[in-house]
Amino acid sequence: MFLDKLKSGEPAFSCEFFPPKTDAGWQTLARTLSDLRPLGLDFVSVTCGAGGTVRDLTAGLVDRTVNEFGLPTVGHLTCAGTSVAELRERLRAYRASGVCAVMALRGDPPKGESRFVPHPEGFAHANELVRLVKSEFPELKIGCAAYPDMHPESPDRLTDVRMLRLKQECGADFAVTQLFFRNSDYFGFCELARSEGVTIPIVPGIMPVSSAKQLAKSASLGNSPLPEELQALMAREDDISAEGFEYTLAQCRGLLERGAPGIHFYTLNHSDASARLIAALRESGPGT
């Protein structure tokens, strides 16, 4: 079980995917899953969004990752635009598919909106969803989000840490961070979290640097400050994939050397960079 590995001191490796909306996208993702399967990932996670169509695509991808590709799968679940009855229905479907855990999230405001408005028959906060899963689906492990660079709606880092502790108290078993580019942000967050009573594993979420355009978008979406080295890469117009790979590899090694329980890769549904990074990190040995 991946949760045992996260607590063992041996690095756990995982990857995140999103459900494609086109046939070409499904073909790309199928190749990605086939490429990554031999790596023996500790788990994969599948994102979801508000709206029935997206949720149906998520359910289909979860079923494939579990039953076609045989991968330990964590299904995402968000409060956004969803009633409690619909959340229960989705949890029953996840359980029937054979997921090993769910990632319980509040979700983002609709595109173009700055404020999250809960469903009139739903939840306003992720901790409420965590409590529902824990009480009614106790066989499922529960993941949640953490924010080294602060949630965009949070007034300060201490508030973020205390929200994480609340999710732990409601039943969360582990946390995965939003992407970040400075390891000092992750370790500072973890240090504060431990001082406030957070004991669950906090897995760093990393997006491999592959292009200047992707780097700029990732930094903007994640509210993540860029170190000078990445700012210089982002300003370039030529191919930065080689330099980006080396930066991400060094970042991951630095995280594992200082005790991070593993690495969760945001793949954007492509296998190359994540597969190469995992192979290189494993070659370095436990704790790299």
Contacts in CASP RR format, 6 or more apart in sequence:
PFRMAT RR
TARGET T0000
AUTHOR 0000-0000-0000
METHOD contacts of the structure
MODEL  1
MFLDKLKSGEPAFSCEFFPPKTDAGWQTLARTLSDLRPLGLDFVSVTCGA
GGTVRDLTAGLVDRTVNEFGLPTVGHLTCAGTSVAELRERLRAYRASGVC
AVMALRGDPPKGESRFVPHPEGFAHANELVRLVKSEFPELKIGCAAYPDM
HPESPDRLTDVRMLRLKQECGADFAVTQLFFRNSDYFGFCELARSEGVTI
PIVPGIMPVSSAKQLAKSASLGNSPLPEELQALMAREDDISAEGFEYTLA
QCRGLLERGAPGIHFYTLNHSDASARLIAALRESGPGT
1 100 0 8 1.000
1 141 0 8 1.000
2 12 0 8 1.000
2 14 0 8 1.000
2 42 0 8 1.000
2 43 0 8 1.000
2 72 0 8 1.000
2 100 0 8 1.000
2 101 0 8 1.000
3 101 0 8 1.000
3 141 0 8 1.000
3 173 0 8 1.000
3 174 0 8 1.000
3 201 0 8 1.000
5 12 0 8 1.000
5 42 0 8 1.000
6 12 0 8 1.000
6 42 0 8 1.000
6 174 0 8 1.000
6 201 0 8 1.000
6 203 0 8 1.000
6 261 0 8 1.000
6 262 0 8 1.000
7 201 0 8 1.000
7 261 0 8 1.000
9 259 0 8 1.000
9 261 0 8 1.000
9 286 0 8 1.000
9 287 0 8 1.000
10 286 0 8 1.000
10 287 0 8 1.000
11 256 0 8 1.000
11 260 0 8 1.000
11 261 0 8 1.000
11 262 0 8 1.000
11 263 0 8 1.000
11 281 0 8 1.000
11 286 0 8 1.000
11 287 0 8 1.000
11 288 0 8 1.000
12 42 0 8 1.000
12 43 0 8 1.000
12 203 0 8 1.000
12 261 0 8 1.000
12 262 0 8 1.000
12 263 0 8 1.000
13 39 0 8 1.000
13 41 0 8 1.000
13 42 0 8 1.000
13 262 0 8 1.000
13 263 0 8 1.000
13 265 0 8 1.000
13 278 0 8 1.000
13 281 0 8 1.000
13 282 0 8 1.000
14 41 0 8 1.000
14 42 0 8 1.000
14 43 0 8 1.000
14 44 0 8 1.000
14 45 0 8 1.000
14 74 0 8 1.000
14 203 0 8 1.000
14 262 0 8 1.000
14 263 0 8 1.000
14 264 0 8 1.000
14 265 0 8 1.000
15 36 0 8 1.000
15 41 0 8 1.000
15 44 0 8 1.000
15 45 0 8 1.000
15 264 0 8 1.000
15 265 0 8 1.000
15 267 0 8 1.000
15 274 0 8 1.000
16 44 0 8 1.000
16 45 0 8 1.000
16 46 0 8 1.000
16 47 0 8 1.000
16 264 0 8 1.000
16 265 0 8 1.000
16 266 0 8 1.000
16 267 0 8 1.000
17 29 0 8 1.000
17 32 0 8 1.000
17 33 0 8 1.000
17 44 0 8 1.000
17 45 0 8 1.000
17 46 0 8 1.000
17 47 0 8 1.000
17 61 0 8 1.000
17 65 0 8 1.000
17 267 0 8 1.000
17 269 0 8 1.000
18 46 0 8 1.000
18 47 0 8 1.000
18 269 0 8 1.000
19 46 0 8 1.000
19 47 0 8 1.000
19 48 0 8 1.000
19 54 0 8 1.000
19 57 0 8 1.000
19 58 0 8 1.000
19 60 0 8 1.000
19 61 0 8 1.000
20 26 0 8 1.000
20 28 0 8 1.000
20 29 0 8 1.000
20 57 0 8 1.000
20 269 0 8 1.000
21 57 0 8 1.000
25 269 0 8 1.000
28 269 0 8 1.000
28 270 0 8 1.000
29 61 0 8 1.000
29 269 0 8 1.000
31 271 0 8 1.000
32 267 0 8 1.000
32 269 0 8 1.000
32 270 0 8 1.000
32 271 0 8 1.000
33 44 0 8 1.000
33 64 0 8 1.000
33 65 0 8 1.000
33 69 0 8 1.000
33 71 0 8 1.000
33 271 0 8 1.000
34 69 0 8 1.000
35 271 0 8 1.000
35 272 0 8 1.000
35 275 0 8 1.000
36 44 0 8 1.000
36 271 0 8 1.000
36 274 0 8 1.000
36 275 0 8 1.000
37 69 0 8 1.000
37 70 0 8 1.000
37 71 0 8 1.000
39 275 0 8 1.000
39 278 0 8 1.000
39 279 0 8 1.000
41 71 0 8 1.000
41 72 0 8 1.000
41 278 0 8 1.000
42 72 0 8 1.000
43 71 0 8 1.000
43 72 0 8 1.000
43 73 0 8 1.000
43 74 0 8 1.000
43 100 0 8 1.000
43 101 0 8 1.000
44 65 0 8 1.000
44 71 0 8 1.000
44 72 0 8 1.000
44 73 0 8 1.000
44 74 0 8 1.000
45 73 0 8 1.000
45 74 0 8 1.000
45 75 0 8 1.000
45 76 0 8 1.000
45 103 0 8 1.000
45 176 0 8 1.000
45 264 0 8 1.000
46 58 0 8 1.000
46 61 0 8 1.000
46 62 0 8 1.000
46 65 0 8 1.000
46 73 0 8 1.000
46 74 0 8 1.000
46 75 0 8 1.000
46 76 0 8 1.000
47 58 0 8 1.000
47 76 0 8 1.000
48 54 0 8 1.000
48 55 0 8 1.000
48 58 0 8 1.000
48 75 0 8 1.000
48 76 0 8 1.000
48 77 0 8 1.000
48 78 0 8 1.000
49 55 0 8 1.000
49 58 0 8 1.000
49 76 0 8 1.000
49 78 0 8 1.000
49 80 0 8 1.000
49 107 0 8 1.000
50 78 0 8 1.000
50 80 0 8 1.000
50 81 0 8 1.000
50 82 0 8 1.000
50 107 0 8 1.000
50 110 0 8 1.000
51 81 0 8 1.000
51 82 0 8 1.000
55 90 0 8 1.000
58 75 0 8 1.000
58 76 0 8 1.000
59 90 0 8 1.000
59 93 0 8 1.000
59 94 0 8 1.000
59 97 0 8 1.000
62 73 0 8 1.000
62 75 0 8 1.000
62 94 0 8 1.000
62 97 0 8 1.000
62 99 0 8 1.000
63 97 0 8 1.000
65 71 0 8 1.000
65 73 0 8 1.000
66 73 0 8 1.000
66 97 0 8 1.000
66 98 0 8 1.000
66 99 0 8 1.000
67 97 0 8 1.000
67 98 0 8 1.000
72 100 0 8 1.000
73 97 0 8 1.000
73 98 0 8 1.000
73 99 0 8 1.000
73 100 0 8 1.000
74 99 0 8 1.000
74 100 0 8 1.000
74 101 0 8 1.000
74 102 0 8 1.000
74 103 0 8 1.000
74 143 0 8 1.000
75 94 0 8 1.000
75 99 0 8 1.000
75 101 0 8 1.000
75 102 0 8 1.000
75 103 0 8 1.000
76 102 0 8 1.000
76 103 0 8 1.000
76 105 0 8 1.000
77 87 0 8 1.000
77 90 0 8 1.000
77 91 0 8 1.000
77 94 0 8 1.000
77 102 0 8 1.000
77 103 0 8 1.000
77 104 0 8 1.000
77 105 0 8 1.000
77 129 0 8 1.000
77 133 0 8 1.000
78 105 0 8 1.000
78 106 0 8 1.000
78 107 0 8 1.000
79 87 0 8 1.000
79 105 0 8 1.000
79 106 0 8 1.000
79 107 0 8 1.000
79 118 0 8 1.000
79 119 0 8 1.000
79 122 0 8 1.000
79 123 0 8 1.000
79 124 0 8 1.000
79 125 0 8 1.000
79 126 0 8 1.000
79 128 0 8 1.000
79 129 0 8 1.000
80 106 0 8 1.000
80 107 0 8 1.000
80 108 0 8 1.000
80 109 0 8 1.000
80 110 0 8 1.000
80 116 0 8 1.000
80 119 0 8 1.000
81 118 0 8 1.000
81 119 0 8 1.000
81 122 0 8 1.000
82 90 0 8 1.000
82 119 0 8 1.000
82 122 0 8 1.000
83 119 0 8 1.000
83 120 0 8 1.000
83 121 0 8 1.000
83 122 0 8 1.000
84 121 0 8 1.000
84 122 0 8 1.000
84 123 0 8 1.000
84 132 0 8 1.000
85 121 0 8 1.000
87 122 0 8 1.000
87 123 0 8 1.000
87 129 0 8 1.000
87 132 0 8 1.000
88 132 0 8 1.000
88 136 0 8 1.000
91 102 0 8 1.000
91 132 0 8 1.000
91 133 0 8 1.000
91 136 0 8 1.000
91 137 0 8 1.000
91 140 0 8 1.000
94 102 0 8 1.000
94 140 0 8 1.000
95 137 0 8 1.000
95 139 0 8 1.000
95 140 0 8 1.000
99 140 0 8 1.000
100 140 0 8 1.000
100 141 0 8 1.000
101 140 0 8 1.000
101 141 0 8 1.000
101 142 0 8 1.000
101 143 0 8 1.000
101 173 0 8 1.000
102 133 0 8 1.000
102 137 0 8 1.000
102 140 0 8 1.000
102 141 0 8 1.000
102 142 0 8 1.000
102 143 0 8 1.000
103 142 0 8 1.000
103 143 0 8 1.000
103 144 0 8 1.000
103 145 0 8 1.000
103 176 0 8 1.000
104 126 0 8 1.000
104 129 0 8 1.000
104 130 0 8 1.000
104 133 0 8 1.000
104 142 0 8 1.000
104 143 0 8 1.000
104 144 0 8 1.000
104 167 0 8 1.000
104 172 0 8 1.000
105 126 0 8 1.000
105 129 0 8 1.000
105 144 0 8 1.000
105 145 0 8 1.000
106 116 0 8 1.000
106 123 0 8 1.000
106 124 0 8 1.000
106 125 0 8 1.000
106 126 0 8 1.000
106 129 0 8 1.000
107 116 0 8 1.000
107 126 0 8 1.000
108 116 0 8 1.000
109 115 0 8 1.000
109 116 0 8 1.000
109 117 0 8 1.000
116 124 0 8 1.000
116 153 0 8 1.000
118 124 0 8 1.000
123 129 0 8 1.000
123 132 0 8 1.000
125 163 0 8 1.000
126 144 0 8 1.000
126 145 0 8 1.000
126 167 0 8 1.000
127 163 0 8 1.000
127 166 0 8 1.000
127 167 0 8 1.000
127 169 0 8 1.000
127 170 0 8 1.000
128 170 0 8 1.000
130 142 0 8 1.000
130 143 0 8 1.000
130 144 0 8 1.000
130 167 0 8 1.000
130 170 0 8 1.000
130 171 0 8 1.000
130 172 0 8 1.000
131 170 0 8 1.000
131 171 0 8 1.000
133 140 0 8 1.000
133 142 0 8 1.000
133 171 0 8 1.000
134 142 0 8 1.000
134 170 0 8 1.000
134 171 0 8 1.000
141 173 0 8 1.000
141 174 0 8 1.000
142 171 0 8 1.000
142 172 0 8 1.000
142 173 0 8 1.000
142 174 0 8 1.000
143 172 0 8 1.000
143 173 0 8 1.000
143 174 0 8 1.000
143 175 0 8 1.000
143 176 0 8 1.000
144 164 0 8 1.000
144 167 0 8 1.000
144 172 0 8 1.000
144 174 0 8 1.000
144 175 0 8 1.000
144 176 0 8 1.000
145 175 0 8 1.000
145 176 0 8 1.000
145 177 0 8 1.000
145 178 0 8 1.000
146 160 0 8 1.000
146 164 0 8 1.000
146 175 0 8 1.000
146 176 0 8 1.000
146 177 0 8 1.000
146 178 0 8 1.000
146 189 0 8 1.000
146 193 0 8 1.000
146 202 0 8 1.000
147 154 0 8 1.000
147 160 0 8 1.000
147 177 0 8 1.000
147 178 0 8 1.000
147 189 0 8 1.000
148 177 0 8 1.000
148 178 0 8 1.000
148 180 0 8 1.000
148 185 0 8 1.000
148 186 0 8 1.000
148 188 0 8 1.000
148 189 0 8 1.000
148 204 0 8 1.000
149 178 0 8 1.000
149 180 0 8 1.000
149 185 0 8 1.000
149 222 0 8 1.000
149 223 0 8 1.000
149 224 0 8 1.000
149 225 0 8 1.000
150 156 0 8 1.000
150 157 0 8 1.000
150 160 0 8 1.000
150 223 0 8 1.000
151 160 0 8 1.000
151 163 0 8 1.000
152 223 0 8 1.000
154 160 0 8 1.000
154 163 0 8 1.000
157 189 0 8 1.000
157 192 0 8 1.000
158 192 0 8 1.000
158 196 0 8 1.000
160 189 0 8 1.000
161 189 0 8 1.000
161 192 0 8 1.000
161 193 0 8 1.000
161 196 0 8 1.000
161 198 0 8 1.000
162 196 0 8 1.000
164 175 0 8 1.000
164 193 0 8 1.000
164 198 0 8 1.000
165 193 0 8 1.000
165 196 0 8 1.000
165 197 0 8 1.000
165 198 0 8 1.000
167 175 0 8 1.000
168 198 0 8 1.000
168 199 0 8 1.000
168 200 0 8 1.000
172 200 0 8 1.000
173 200 0 8 1.000
174 200 0 8 1.000
174 201 0 8 1.000
174 202 0 8 1.000
174 203 0 8 1.000
175 200 0 8 1.000
175 201 0 8 1.000
175 202 0 8 1.000
175 203 0 8 1.000
176 202 0 8 1.000
176 203 0 8 1.000
176 205 0 8 1.000
176 264 0 8 1.000
177 186 0 8 1.000
177 189 0 8 1.000
177 202 0 8 1.000
177 203 0 8 1.000
177 204 0 8 1.000
177 205 0 8 1.000
177 264 0 8 1.000
178 205 0 8 1.000
178 222 0 8 1.000
178 224 0 8 1.000
179 205 0 8 1.000
179 206 0 8 1.000
179 207 0 8 1.000
179 218 0 8 1.000
179 222 0 8 1.000
179 224 0 8 1.000
179 266 0 8 1.000
180 186 0 8 1.000
180 204 0 8 1.000
180 205 0 8 1.000
180 206 0 8 1.000
180 224 0 8 1.000
181 219 0 8 1.000
181 224 0 8 1.000
181 225 0 8 1.000
181 226 0 8 1.000
181 227 0 8 1.000
181 230 0 8 1.000
181 251 0 8 1.000
182 224 0 8 1.000
182 225 0 8 1.000
182 227 0 8 1.000
183 251 0 8 1.000
183 254 0 8 1.000
183 255 0 8 1.000
183 258 0 8 1.000
185 224 0 8 1.000
185 225 0 8 1.000
186 204 0 8 1.000
186 255 0 8 1.000
186 260 0 8 1.000
187 258 0 8 1.000
189 202 0 8 1.000
190 202 0 8 1.000
193 202 0 8 1.000
201 261 0 8 1.000
202 261 0 8 1.000
203 260 0 8 1.000
203 261 0 8 1.000
203 262 0 8 1.000
203 263 0 8 1.000
203 264 0 8 1.000
204 255 0 8 1.000
204 260 0 8 1.000
204 262 0 8 1.000
204 263 0 8 1.000
204 264 0 8 1.000
205 263 0 8 1.000
205 264 0 8 1.000
205 265 0 8 1.000
205 266 0 8 1.000
206 248 0 8 1.000
206 251 0 8 1.000
206 252 0 8 1.000
206 255 0 8 1.000
206 263 0 8 1.000
206 264 0 8 1.000
206 265 0 8 1.000
206 266 0 8 1.000
207 214 0 8 1.000
207 218 0 8 1.000
207 265 0 8 1.000
207 266 0 8 1.000
207 268 0 8 1.000
208 244 0 8 1.000
208 245 0 8 1.000
208 248 0 8 1.000
208 265 0 8 1.000
208 266 0 8 1.000
208 267 0 8 1.000
208 273 0 8 1.000
208 274 0 8 1.000
208 277 0 8 1.000
209 215 0 8 1.000
209 230 0 8 1.000
209 233 0 8 1.000
209 240 0 8 1.000
209 243 0 8 1.000
209 244 0 8 1.000
209 245 0 8 1.000
209 247 0 8 1.000
209 248 0 8 1.000
210 240 0 8 1.000
210 241 0 8 1.000
210 244 0 8 1.000
210 245 0 8 1.000
210 273 0 8 1.000
211 239 0 8 1.000
211 240 0 8 1.000
211 241 0 8 1.000
212 233 0 8 1.000
212 234 0 8 1.000
212 235 0 8 1.000
212 236 0 8 1.000
212 237 0 8 1.000
212 240 0 8 1.000
214 268 0 8 1.000
215 226 0 8 1.000
215 230 0 8 1.000
215 233 0 8 1.000
215 234 0 8 1.000
215 240 0 8 1.000
216 234 0 8 1.000
218 224 0 8 1.000
219 225 0 8 1.000
219 226 0 8 1.000
219 230 0 8 1.000
219 234 0 8 1.000
226 234 0 8 1.000
229 247 0 8 1.000
230 247 0 8 1.000
233 240 0 8 1.000
233 243 0 8 1.000
233 244 0 8 1.000
233 247 0 8 1.000
241 273 0 8 1.000
245 273 0 8 1.000
245 276 0 8 1.000
245 277 0 8 1.000
248 273 0 8 1.000
248 277 0 8 1.000
249 277 0 8 1.000
249 280 0 8 1.000
249 281 0 8 1.000
252 263 0 8 1.000
252 277 0 8 1.000
252 281 0 8 1.000
252 288 0 8 1.000
253 281 0 8 1.000
253 284 0 8 1.000
253 288 0 8 1.000
254 288 0 8 1.000
255 262 0 8 1.000
255 263 0 8 1.000
256 262 0 8 1.000
256 263 0 8 1.000
256 281 0 8 1.000
256 287 0 8 1.000
256 288 0 8 1.000
257 287 0 8 1.000
257 288 0 8 1.000
259 287 0 8 1.000
263 277 0 8 1.000
263 278 0 8 1.000
263 281 0 8 1.000
265 274 0 8 1.000
265 277 0 8 1.000
265 278 0 8 1.000
267 273 0 8 1.000
267 274 0 8 1.000
281 288 0 8 1.000
END
